[in-house]
Amino acid sequence: MYHGHGFLGFGWVIGIILVVALILIFASIYNSSKSEESTLEILKRKYASGEISREEFIRRKEDIEE
C-alpha cells in the first residue's frame, strides 16, 4: 500500500544536512575570529618581550586590523 511519502520520506536527511551545514558555518566564523585574536596576542607578546619596536608594533597592528 502506497502512503504517498515519496521525496518527503527522506526529509530527515535534508534536516541532517542543514544542521551539519550550520555547524560548519558557525565553526568557520568562530575560528576566523579566534585566529585574529591569536595573531594580535602574538604581536603583543613580541612587543612586550622587546623583539619588535613600538613603531613596528603599531605598523603590524594596523595591518592586522585592516
Secondary structure, DSSP 8 states (H G I E B T S, - for coil): ---S-GGGGGHHHHHHHHHHHHHHHHHHHHHHHHHHHHHHHHHHHHHHHTSS-HHHHHHHHHHHH-
